[in-house]
Amino acid sequence: MTTTLLPIGAEAPRFSAPASDGHTYSLEALLARGPVALFFYPGNNTPG
């Protein structure tokens, strides 16, 4: 896992992650269906 920040507009690395619906989704599979917008917010599920 890298800790280097990507520049704005850079291509996201390929990854997969479990979702709250119990399925695991991969970026590659989602991109096959069309454009994807990724949002990251570090405060999710944390106090404050």
SVG drawing of the C-alpha trace seen along z (x, -y; Angstrom):
<svg xmlns="http://www.w3.org/2000/svg" viewBox="-27 -18 31 28">
<polyline fill="none" stroke="black" stroke-width="0.4" points="0.0,0.0 1.3,-3.4 1.1,-6.6 2.0,-8.9 -0.9,-11.2 -2.0,-11.2 -2.2,-14.5 -5.6,-15.8 -6.9,-14.2 -4.5,-11.2 -5.8,-7.7 -6.7,-5.8 -4.9,-2.5 -6.9,0.6 -8.5,1.9 -11.4,3.9 -13.2,3.3 -16.1,4.8 -19.3,2.8 -22.0,2.6 -24.3,4.8 -21.9,7.7 -20.5,7.7 -16.9,6.9 -16.6,4.3 -13.5,3.7 -12.7,0.5 -12.0,2.4 -15.5,4.0 -17.1,0.6 -15.1,-1.1 -16.3,1.6 -19.8,0.3 -18.9,-3.4 -17.3,-6.4 -16.8,-6.3 -16.4,-9.2 -14.4,-8.3 -14.9,-10.3 -12.7,-9.8 -13.6,-11.2 -11.4,-10.1 -13.9,-11.0 -16.3,-8.2 -17.2,-6.0 -15.0,-8.0 -16.0,-10.4 -16.0,-14.1"/>
</svg>
